[in-house]
Amino acid sequence: MRLHHPPDFSSPGRQHPTFAPCDKPSFSPYILPMADTSLPELLIRAQSHGQRTAVIDSSGTYTYNDLLRASGHVAAALLAGCDDLREERIAFLITPGFHWVAVLWGIWRAGGIAVPLPLGSPAAELDYIVHDTRAAALIGDPTALETLRPLAAKRDVAVFCVSEMLTSVDAILPDIASERRAMILYTSGTTSRPKGVVTAHANIAWQITSLIDAWEWTTKDRILLFLPLHHVHGIINVVCCALWAGAICEMLPRFDAAVVWDRIASGKLTLLMAVPTIYVRLIAAWDAASPERRTLLGQRAAELRLMVSGSAALPVSTLERWREITGHTLLERYGMTEIGMALSNSYRNERVPGSVGRPLPGVEVQLVNERGEPVALGSPGEIEVRGPNVFGEYWNKPDATREAFRDGWFRTGDTAVVENGIYRILGRTNIDILKTGGHKVSALEIEEALREHPAVSECAVVGVPDSEWGERIAAALVLTQGSALSLEELRTWAKSRMAAHKCPSRLLLLDALPRNAMGKVTKPAVKTLFENQS
């Protein structure tokens, strides 16, 4: 089935009606049925929260009923008289806020598979996703239509403006079984072209509930969203967990350190979730504030009940500095697009810096060697995960899907070690586990040591191919302002802190490390910089 082309709602001069905050117009009962078990479980729970505030964005405050009504209209516009989208892919490019959630829910309610597109990406990357998923329609807010219309024309698919969809007439919506496919998120593509990770409604429900239990979400919670909404971190850990719990999700269009601190200073937030790069920027903003402002910010931050860091390795130095400022020991956890979250430090008990805790309830984790055999206790091994949180397939890539699993276990490609029952990530098996002179070393461990040098602000360690050593340890550094550092000086300093074979033998000084949208350093790009240098 292919969707009909809707009218072109993006013509100059057209007014774009919005869904008024907390409006209570009379809609037909099947748009907002009572205890409708045909809906995905997240939306069933939303019915019980009714008039509670769900989302706050730059345009206003919206309730759970507002979301259900608006998503019903989005679903009706997509169906356009059909009874079910039957897992057609619907891609959307929308600024984080009420409309973003309404579109996600609307796609689900119409029986479609949601494909969130990354804001700020070049047209070629968006076109790759639209083509790869064979999207039947594109949805955008008024600011995105200029980007989406050429893509839609090229692929001969429908394009919708979300504000116009909210004026659609009511429609009878299909039953949505939990095993139906719900969403496709694209991997970061650090080692190959991005792959579409397909999760079912049941996978998403399990990913959410494991965190609701582990981190003790309640209706009293209030969280601030400033992460990109095309990754698990922002979509599942922040938005979906908040809305499942009946909590409030404040949604910013983008990250701004001053705005985030202002919201912390309001005293209304209870949780904060971010990536290490954002914590570094928040620390820098705190350092630049007046002494009086620092005192207020530190006091207000201490009042939050939980602060979480993920999506990249958290430097211990950043954890310690944040603890000095806020009194919080950041909760580190481990997850990825294919599995949601699998490991987490304890919410109630001691958290081990540099570690990611234990398996979440219902999630099985094992460490194996290159032959897939469980490793001895205390030995490094590749993380494999099994459980209802694990994705079903890579979209339209059966070979890649088969290669990703071994005897029912998902092969994460990350290496870890268990110490006193706690998992510590050593890095990507093929990127961060370096083989030099017959030794296996962890790039993350070397990076942690190098950050202790007073001249080092940021660092990334990679292996550069070498005929004698197999790989040479290469360090790309961003120095603190006004500092200088030579390779010889770095090696002399490092030899007093680590074995000689772990000390960098190549050095590259940069103004900034290459990073992806989540703030994670892109190691292949760092390797390319070294290879181009030689």
Buried (B, 14 or more C-beta within 10 A) or exposed (E): EEBEBBEEBBEEEBEBEBBEBEEEEEBEEEBBBEEBEEBBBBBBBBBEBEEBBBBBBEBBBBBBBBBBBBBBBBBBBBBBEBEBBEBBBBBBBBBBBBBBBBBBBBBBBBBBBBBBBBBEBEEEBBBBBBEBBEBBBBBBBBEBBEBBBEBBEEBEBBBBBBBBBBEBEBBEBBEBEBEBBBBBBBBBBBEEEBBBBBBBBBBBBBBBBBBBEBBEBEEEBBBBBBBBBBBBBBBBBBBBBBBBBBBBBBBBBEBBBEBBBEBBBEEBBBBBBBBBBBBBBBBEBBEEBEEEBBEBBBEBBEEBBBBBBBBBBBBEBBBEBBBEBBBBBBBBBBBBBBBBBBBBBEBEEEBBBBBBBBBBEEBEBBBBEEEBEEBEEEEBBBBBBBBBBBBBBBBBBEEEBEEBBEEEBBBBBBBBBBEEEBBBBBBBBEBBBBEBBEEEBBBBBBBBBBBEBEBBBBBBBBBBEBEEBBBBBBBBBBBEEEBEBEBEEBBEBBEEEBEEBBBBBBBBBBEEBBBBBBBBBBBBBBBEBBEEEE
